Amino acid sequence: MLNSLPMFLLMIIYVKSMYEYDTKWGMAEPAAYTVASDSETTGEEKSSSFPEIAIGVDIGTSQCSVAVWNGSQVELLKNTRNQKMMRSYVTFKDDIPSGGVSSQLSHEHELLSGATIFNMKRLIGRVDTDPVVHSSKTLPFLVQTLDIGVRPFIAALVNNMWRSTTPEEVLAIFLVELRALAEAQLKRPIRNVVLTVPVSFSRFQLTRIERACAMAGLHVLRLMPEPTAVALLYGQQQQQASHDNMGSGSEKIALIFNMGAGYCDVAVTATAGGVSQIKSLAGSTIGGEDLLQNMMSHLLPDSESLFKSHGVKEIKLMGLLRVATQDAIHRLSSQTSVQVDVDLGDGLKICKVVDRDEFEEVNKKVFKKCESLIMQCLQDAKLEVEDVNDVIIVGGCSYVPKVKNLVTNIFKGKELYKGMNPLEAAVCGAAVEGAVASGINDPFGNLDLLTIQATPLAIGIRADGNNFVPVIPRNTTMPARKDVVFTTIRDNQTEALILVYEGEGKKAEENHLLGYFKIVGIPAAPKGVPEINVCMDIDASNVLRVLVGVVMPGSRQPAIPVMEVRMPTVDDGHGWCAESLNRTYGATLDLVTLQKKA
Amino acid sequence: MPTSLTLPALPAVSGGFLRRLNSERISSRQIPINASASTAEARPAVVESRRPAASLYEVLRLEKNASPTEIKSAYRSLAKLYHPDAAVQRRPEHNGDCEDFIEIRNAYETLSDPSARAVYDLSLMAALGGRNRRFARSLSMNYSSGFNPTRRWETDQCW
């Protein structure tokens, strides 16, 4: 059984199969090599029409689920305990990890031992200077930071030993279990998946998700931002409701608000005739986990200092507090006040009545952020509140009364869209996309769907001093290709450094460094003369390529060979990279945008 | 694949040498697709849109006086044919190329915005006024029906 194997064994199997793949194909056709390399999802592979239907997978911060198009509709797969939603955690025991999909032990009990790792979706692809990583230090296992911009150290306590792990490994263990579950039920090998991801994930985080899938032997057909998966499902429902409105007139605008345990995403989609155009996206790393952490420090104000030493006793304490707080928050969804009674040991007892107002006051900032995400999304879509036909709320936090209220308040008391299960919408959308992207045809036209995606974050380079100059702005329809012309900042500058960033910050360092390369051999000329054309290309599989060419005025030929670089190239330690590049080169190889001649 | 740049550079509708370079490179590996597409689909538009289209209206297969609703619905219908995801589904031999869709999208973005459309219409007039020979000629050659370019005797004569 795959799921009883230790991860390192899985890795060996994986590496071995990769090796065979390479040696088999590498000689005859060098081009095939890129298809085999682990985390790559190349467009080419798509074309060799898979007969199998890709499954849809939603690995949430707290729960994961898997669904598949069964030929006429989406079906959620259940585990042996008849659960459709499985807890996203992995318990390490005697070197054999077991995840929430298959394992039988209760989550709450295992939390207390330090051997259970969860919330990895919040930590994947983040460096240890990230505030999200810092706030994860209260989790009942080891999250250690050195604060220098490298990946944090994460470990589970197994037999009084810290066994190190990575978010990728933990996600891969779920994925192996989910895959085994799907294979057992569908009675066929599973290779292709459509995975939902948060809107705010950087491209580097997406590569980490792809890496986790590769470790689990899965090929990522598509990584879909969660609200766009919901948008696809909405598009399908609208299509089924009215088959005869192809194209024209009856366009429906929906706003999708998705808030889970780890992330909050908003999307605006315009749907007609089965075509959903994503008009805007907004997302942030806020979710149920923040509500929980704020509440924990409200109940036990000095919790952070108490948890510093991460001993066995403290882990148990953290676990108890977490379970009690979570339970209180859940109960506050239906009750206006609840009694919290928990004995944390060592004479530390919490005995308190918490009411809903208190909970909402403690989490004021989180709710404010939710509101601003919705407003930003509407603004980016150039729409007014009145233009929205349907408001859809999904995700675990949709059960929190305050979340529901704040959304309905923005939409002036408009009734929320019904007909979607808040917890299942994203995975169902992913399963529909899995069928569509696998080229499955439905005789009733239920798969005659298309989602036109948009880029959630701007991509650009550092220029004009230390500024971030977007080449592809956020909410640009994908596939996309855009270019901006830059020029040199000093006379006879023959080299230029291209630093590619992704994000929304005005200053370069506020954004996420995706990669860098140097242009050499620019013909000597006065400053401002050479035209350095930076072109960015995102294909339908969301692969980003950066092309840079240098042209001298009056010439049609590029002065030097064009550089084409696939991003991201930075693999780890972004903090280090950006800083040392800055230290070594400063502004000597800078560029400025060239003002367009009329 | 080595990229040759010996092509006499055409003044593209919207400039940028890398765009030219790209479309040239991609179209060179596109040839078999074009052939199969024209048999699979009624519209021979894949082949057509390889060349810089004469106008954004031509890209969306619209009359020049199309209404905003018509523009929107043309964009949707074309997206269903030319978006790489849809194209893979409809034509399994399609290799996921994005050129067509990007062109359709760019045309839609201009024409769906009333002010951008007005500016574009003006520039179209100016171009037809005779600054650009290749542009004007391809328009006059391609359009036998529908929208009648504002050609004058002088412009025809001086070129």
Contacts between the chains, C-beta under 8 A, distances in Angstrom:
chain1	res1	chain2	res2	distance
A	43	B	84	7.7
A	43	B	95	7.2
A	43	B	96	3.9
A	44	B	95	6.9
A	44	B	96	7.4
A	46	B	88	6.0
A	46	B	96	5.7
A	47	B	88	6.8
A	47	B	92	7.1
A	47	B	93	7.1
A	47	B	94	6.9
A	47	B	95	5.2
A	47	B	96	6.3
A	49	B	92	4.4
A	246	B	77	7.8
A	247	B	72	7.8
A	247	B	73	3.6
A	247	B	74	8.0
A	247	B	76	4.9
A	247	B	77	5.5
A	248	B	69	5.7
A	248	B	70	7.7
A	248	B	72	7.5
A	248	B	73	4.2
A	249	B	69	6.0
A	249	B	73	7.7
A	251	B	72	7.0
A	272	B	72	7.9
A	272	B	73	7.8
A	272	B	76	6.2
A	273	B	73	7.9
A	273	B	76	5.7
A	273	B	77	7.9
A	273	B	80	7.8
A	274	B	80	7.6
A	275	B	76	4.7
A	275	B	79	5.7
A	275	B	80	6.1
A	277	B	79	8.0
A	436	B	85	7.1
A	436	B	89	6.7
A	437	B	85	6.5
A	437	B	88	7.7
A	439	B	88	6.3
A	439	B	89	4.9
A	439	B	92	6.2
A	441	B	89	7.5
A	450	B	79	6.2
A	450	B	80	5.7
A	450	B	83	5.7
A	450	B	85	6.1
A	450	B	86	5.0
A	451	B	85	7.7
A	452	B	79	6.1
A	452	B	83	6.3
A	477	B	105	5.3
A	477	B	109	8.0
A	479	B	84	6.3
A	479	B	98	3.5
A	479	B	101	6.2
A	479	B	102	6.0
A	480	B	102	6.7
A	480	B	105	8.0
A	481	B	19	7.0
A	481	B	22	7.0
A	481	B	98	7.4
A	481	B	102	5.5
A	483	B	16	4.9
A	483	B	18	5.5
A	483	B	19	6.5
A	485	B	16	7.8
A	533	B	16	6.5
A	533	B	17	6.2
A	533	B	18	5.0
A	535	B	16	7.1
A	535	B	18	4.0
A	535	B	19	7.0
A	535	B	22	7.2
A	537	B	22	7.3
A	539	B	84	7.1
A	539	B	96	6.7
A	539	B	98	5.4
A	540	B	83	7.3
A	540	B	84	3.5
A	540	B	85	5.8
A	540	B	96	5.8
A	540	B	98	5.9
A	540	B	101	8.0
A	541	B	96	6.9
A	547	B	18	5.5
A	547	B	22	7.3
A	549	B	17	6.4
A	549	B	18	5.3
A	549	B	21	7.0
A	551	B	17	5.7
A	556	B	5	7.7
A	556	B	9	4.7
A	556	B	17	7.2
A	557	B	5	5.7
A	558	B	5	6.6
A	558	B	17	7.2
A	558	B	21	7.8
A	562	B	3	6.9
A	562	B	18	7.2
A	562	B	21	6.7
